[in-house]
C-alpha cells in the first residue's frame, strides 16, 4: 500500500528532513583524519537529541540481518558501499566516506546520504562522488507527477552507464513517511514509462550507489550489515527524501 501525504504532512516531513540535513552537515564537518566512525555517530545522535528527534536506524532489525543495527548512522568507508557500522575505525587521509542518516520527528521520517573525501583525494574519487550526486539529481528531476518509477531508474542508470560505473544491484530507494522503509521500491535501474505511476502526495527516497570499477555485485562483511565491493573498488552513495507534488519534486532533506 502506498502512503499518500497531505501538504501539511509533507511540511512536517520537511522539518524532519532539516534535522537529517543538519546532522549530516555536522558529521561531515567532524570528519577529520583520526576521528573514529563511532565519534561521528555521537555527533549525529547529539543533533537528534537537540531537535527532540530519534533515530530510525538504531536497533533497526530487518529479517535479513542477523543482528540489529548498532548505530544512528551508516558510515561506509572506501570500498564499503552502504550499511557500514560505525566502529572504532579512525578516518585516514584520503578516505572516501559515505554517511547515510535518518531521523524521526513528530511521527515522520527523513532519510538522506552523502559522500565526501577526507584530506587528500585519490585520483578518480572526486569524479565518482560527483557523478553519483548527479545521478541523484537526475532521478529527482524525473520524479514528476505522471512519470513512473521506471523513469527515475532510467535517469539514474543512464548516468552510471555513461560513466562506466557499477550500479549496486538489488538495492535502491524506497517509500518513506510514517515508517522509514515503505512501498514502493525505487530501483536505480528502469525503463522509461514502466512501473508504478507517480502521483501527488507520494514521498520517496532516491539513492544511487555507484562503484568505481564498473561492477555491480557486492559481498557482505561478517557483521551482517556492511556491503562491500567485490574487488575493493571505491563506492559513493547519495540520497534525498523527495515529495511528489503538482509543482514538481520537493526535496525534503536539503539544508
C-alpha positions, -999 to +999 in steps of 0.1 A: +000+000+000+013+035-010+010+060+018-001+094+004+007+126+024-013+158+026+005+191+021+006+197+059+021+162+064+048+169+038+056+202+056+061+181+088+084+157+069+103+188+057+110+196+094+123+161+099+144+165+068+161+196+081+172+177+112+187+150+089+205+176+068+219+194+099+232+161+113+249+152+080+265+186+078+277+183+114+291+148+108+309+159+076+325+189+094+336+165+122+352+140+097+389+147+101+419+124+100+420+104+132+383+108+141+366+075+145+333+064+130+318+060+165+327+096+172+308+106+141+278+086+153+279+105+186+278+138+166+247+127+147+230+114+178+236+147+195+218+166+167+189+142+170+187+148+208+189+185+204+160+185+180+138+162+200+141+135+173+150+099+174+169+075+151+151+050+128+184+033+123+195+025+158+184-011+167+166-015+133+164-052+127+151-064+093+146-101+088+176-104+066+201-092+092+214-114+120+217-085+144+200-051+150+219-021+136+241-007+164+243+030+155+225+061+144+245+065+111+255+041+084+292+050+079+308+034+049+344+039+040+362+034+007+351+000-007+322-002+017+292+007-004+264+011+021+252+000+056+286+004+072+286+000+110+301+030+130+331+013+146+364+024+162+379+027+127+399+060+126+395+080+094+427+082+074+440+108+049+423+102+015+394+081+028+362+083+008+334+084+034+297+078+028+272+087+056+236+076+055+214+091+082+178+092+093+155+109+118+120+106+132+103+137+144+066+140+154+060+106+138+075+114+104+108+100+090+135+115+069+165+098+052+195+112+033+231+103+024+262+119+011+298+110+001+329+131+005+367+128+007+387+135+039+421+151+033+440+144+001+417+129-027+428+099-047+426+100-085+390+093-096+373+097-062+360+132-069+345+121-102+329+091-086+313+113-060+301+140-084+287+115-109+268+097-082+254+130-069+245+140-105+226+107-108+206+115-077+195+149-091+187+133-124+165+109-106+149+137-086+142+156-119+123+126-132+101+124-101+073+143-117+035+137-114+026+114-143+060+099-147+068+064-134+093+047-111+109+034-142+116+069-154+136+075-121+156+043-125+163+051-162+176+085-153+199+071-126+212+042-146+218+062-178+244+083-159+261+052-144+264+036-178+278+067-194+305+070-167+311+032-167+304+029-130+288-001-113+252+005-101+247-016-070+224-045-079+193-054-059+193-021-040+177+013-044+154+038-028+120+034-011+088+049+000+091+068+033+067+086+057+053+073+090+079+045+086+114+045+073+110+018+046+077+016+028+063+009-006+072+015-033+107+001-040+126+027-061+152+008-082+182+025-097+176+007-130+144+011-150+127+016-184+111+048-193+073+048-189+073+015-170+063+007-134+042+025-109+029+059-119+039+088-096+011+107-081+007+138-058+014+130-022+038+102-027+071+106-008+102+085-018+139+082-010+160+082-041+195+068-036+221+059-062+251+038-051+279+037-077+310+015-078+342+028-094+353-004-112+321-009-132+309-040-113+275-040-097+278-071-074+288-070-038+297-091-007+286-089+029+310-084+058+308-107+087+290-080+107+259-089+087+254-053+076+282-038+056+280-043+018+314-041+001+326-041-035+339-075-046+373-063-058+380-035-034+368-007-057+356+025-041+320+034-039+298+065-034+262+070-021+239+100-024+203+102-012+174+126-006+138+122+006+116+137-021+079+146-022+059+143-054+039+175-058+019+192-086+046+219-085+074+193-091+096+173-069+103+188-035+135+178-017+127+174+020+163+167+033+182+197+020+196+223+044 
